[in-house]
Amino acid sequence: MIRVLLADDQTLVRAGFRSILSDEDDIEVVAEAANGEQAVAKARESRPDVILMDIRMPELDGLEATRRIVADPRLDGVKVIILTTFDLDDYVYGALRSGAGGFLVKDTEPAELIHAVRVVARGDALIAPSITRRLIAEFAGRVKRPDPSPRLNALTEREREVMTLVAGGLSNDEIAERLVLSPATAKTHVSRIMTKLGARDRAQLVVFAYEAGMITPGWLGS
């Protein structure tokens, strides 16, 4: 059972998401929050697997709430999906750097919402890779890039290759097919990369890849 926390200041939005998710046999909405402070408190209380986090909320916004949740060792393993619209600003990029697992637009189709929760719960791939890649590329281009982590030097040539494919939004199965590996081997490579870089999840690997200049927008299709 996938345990979900809904964090949004709009009651109707929470009610709509709850209605959609509660119809699924493998998903349970365990708590709701109307602001960022409540989101952090409810996360500590209910220990959800996935949090759907609105980025703009009163008292404490979704970005700071995400930072606090990610930094709390008691909430290790909790995945945060940022709920957003296309009128985005620069702190969305900051949310990914802070540990959010990806983006989900509020007007997404019900089937996509359900799929997104399941995907991020198992940590297999990013939410809406095409949207996430484009947004990361846009915001990474606007902000001053930090110096690449020296931990990148610890990656083998194969691990760097795998990391670029992760950053392209490919799943473990797709990476395995591209590199002629078994899915288990691809998964092992991804796990080792995350450990070496201290990445919380695959979303942070995408950020690291852009910041290190390992990939540029559109490279995967070339």
Secondary structure, DSSP 8 states (H G I E B T S, - for coil): -EEEEEE-S-HHHHHHHHHHHHTSTTEEEEEEESSHHHHHHHHHHH--SEEEEESS-SSS-HHHHHHHHHH-GGGTT-EEEEEE-SS--THHHHHHHTT--EEEETT--HHHHHHHHHHHHHT-S-BSHHHHHHHHHHHHHHS------GGGGGS-HHHHHHHHHHHTT--HHHHHHHHT--HHHHHHHHHHHHHHHT-SSHHHHHHHHHHTTS--TTGGG-
